[in-house]
Amino acid sequence: MKYRSMDMLAVIALTCIAITLACTVPANDVAVRILTLPLVFFLPGYALSALLFSGQTQDIVERVAFSLGSSLILVILSGLVLNLTSDGLSAGSWIALPGMITLVVSVAVLLRRQGQNAANPQWVGSRYSFPTGQGLLLALAALILGGALALSISGAGQQPYPGFTQLWMLPASGVHAKDSVQLGVKNMEKTAMDYRLVVNMGGKVIKQWSSLDLRVGENWQTTLAVPAVGQNSPVLVEALLYRPNTPTTPYRHVELWLAT
C-alpha cells in the first residue's frame, strides 16, 4: 500500500501547497502563482484517471493526455460554477474548488487501493511503458503547453489595472447655470489616490486643485463659476485629472461646451 500510493500522496501534498498559495499569495505575484499551475493543468485529471482506471495498465502518454484534458475541463467548469455564485470568481476560489475536488478524489483512490490489498506492492508509475517515439511527442506537447503558458502569463501582466476613476463635469443648475459647472471625482481604484485637477476654458487654465486625496470609494464634488461666456459662439471647458506618477499625462479628460 505504501509504495503503490506514493503518486496519490504526492498529488495530495502538491494540491495542499497549491491551495495554500492561492489563498494567501496576492493575485499579482506571478512568480508564485506559477507554482499553482499543476493544480490547473495536471493534478485533478491525474487523480480522476487513477479513480476511473483503477487496476488497469495505461500507457504513460495516454495517462498524461487524459490528465491534461480532464484537468482543463474540470477547471473551466469550476470557473463557470463559481461565476454563478454570489461571491463570484476570484483567483483564490478558482484554484481552491478544483483543489478540494482533487483532494476528495485522491482520498477515494487511496481507500480503493487499500481495499484491493495488492499482493505485490510497487510504485504505480512503474506499470507504465514509455517508448522513445511517444516520449518525443510528449516532450513536444510539453513545449507547446509551456509556450502557451508563457504567452498567457505575458498577456496577463499587460492587462490594465482593474480599478478605475470617475471624472465628470456637467452644467450647473439654477439661475447661473450658463456660468457654472459641476465637477466630480470618484476613486474606484484598489487603493487611496492623490489626484491633481485642472480646468481649462478656451485653452487657458481657470482653476486647479493641486491635491485631491481620496480614499477607496470616496468622491469629491464642487461647483465652479467660470468666466462669462461670450455671445457669439459656444466655449469649450475642459477638465483634466492627473496622477502623481504621470504628472504630465491626463489620467481622465472630459469636455463640456457652454452655449451662449
Secondary structure in CASP SS format (residue, H / E / C, confidence):
PFRMAT SS
TARGET T0000
AUTHOR 0000-0000-0000
METHOD secondary structure of the structure
MODEL  1
M C 1.00
K C 1.00
Y C 1.00
R C 1.00
S C 1.00
M H 1.00
D H 1.00
M H 1.00
L H 1.00
A H 1.00
V H 1.00
I H 1.00
A H 1.00
L H 1.00
T H 1.00
C H 1.00
I H 1.00
A H 1.00
I H 1.00
T H 1.00
L H 1.00
A H 1.00
C H 1.00
T H 1.00
V C 1.00
P C 1.00
A C 1.00
N C 1.00
D C 1.00
V H 1.00
A H 1.00
V H 1.00
R H 1.00
I H 1.00
L H 1.00
T H 1.00
L H 1.00
P H 1.00
L H 1.00
V H 1.00
F H 1.00
F C 1.00
L H 1.00
P H 1.00
G H 1.00
Y H 1.00
A H 1.00
L H 1.00
S H 1.00
A H 1.00
L H 1.00
L H 1.00
F C 1.00
S C 1.00
G C 1.00
Q C 1.00
T C 1.00
Q C 1.00
D C 1.00
I H 1.00
V H 1.00
E H 1.00
R H 1.00
V H 1.00
A H 1.00
F H 1.00
S H 1.00
L H 1.00
G H 1.00
S H 1.00
S H 1.00
L H 1.00
I H 1.00
L H 1.00
V H 1.00
I H 1.00
L H 1.00
S H 1.00
G H 1.00
L H 1.00
V H 1.00
L H 1.00
N H 1.00
L C 1.00
T C 1.00
S C 1.00
D C 1.00
G C 1.00
L C 1.00
S C 1.00
A H 1.00
G H 1.00
S H 1.00
W H 1.00
I H 1.00
A H 1.00
L H 1.00
P H 1.00
G H 1.00
M H 1.00
I H 1.00
T H 1.00
L H 1.00
V H 1.00
V H 1.00
S H 1.00
V H 1.00
A H 1.00
V H 1.00
L H 1.00
L H 1.00
R H 1.00
R H 1.00
Q H 1.00
G H 1.00
Q H 1.00
N C 1.00
A C 1.00
A C 1.00
N C 1.00
P C 1.00
Q C 1.00
W C 1.00
V H 1.00
G H 1.00
S H 1.00
R H 1.00
Y C 1.00
S C 1.00
F C 1.00
P C 1.00
T H 1.00
G H 1.00
Q H 1.00
G H 1.00
L H 1.00
L H 1.00
L H 1.00
A H 1.00
L H 1.00
A H 1.00
A H 1.00
L H 1.00
I H 1.00
L H 1.00
G H 1.00
G H 1.00
A H 1.00
L H 1.00
A H 1.00
L H 1.00
S H 1.00
I H 1.00
S H 1.00
G H 1.00
A H 1.00
G H 1.00
Q C 1.00
Q C 1.00
P C 1.00
Y C 1.00
P C 1.00
G C 1.00
F E 1.00
T E 1.00
Q E 1.00
L E 1.00
W E 1.00
M E 1.00
L E 1.00
P E 1.00
A C 1.00
S C 1.00
G C 1.00
V C 1.00
H C 1.00
A H 1.00
K H 1.00
D H 1.00
S E 1.00
V E 1.00
Q E 1.00
L E 1.00
G E 1.00
V E 1.00
K E 1.00
N E 1.00
M E 1.00
E C 1.00
K C 1.00
T C 1.00
A C 1.00
M E 1.00
D E 1.00
Y E 1.00
R E 1.00
L E 1.00
V E 1.00
V E 1.00
N E 1.00
M E 1.00
G C 1.00
G C 1.00
K E 1.00
V E 1.00
I E 1.00
K E 1.00
Q E 1.00
W E 1.00
S E 1.00
S E 1.00
L E 1.00
D E 1.00
L E 1.00
R C 1.00
V C 1.00
G C 1.00
E C 1.00
N E 1.00
W E 1.00
Q E 1.00
T E 1.00
T E 1.00
L E 1.00
A E 1.00
V C 1.00
P C 1.00
A C 1.00
V C 1.00
G C 1.00
Q C 1.00
N C 1.00
S C 1.00
P C 1.00
V E 1.00
L E 1.00
V E 1.00
E E 1.00
A E 1.00
L E 1.00
L E 1.00
Y E 1.00
R E 1.00
P C 1.00
N C 1.00
T E 1.00
P C 1.00
T C 1.00
T C 1.00
P C 1.00
Y C 1.00
R E 1.00
H E 1.00
V E 1.00
E E 1.00
L E 1.00
W E 1.00
L E 1.00
A C 1.00
T C 1.00
END
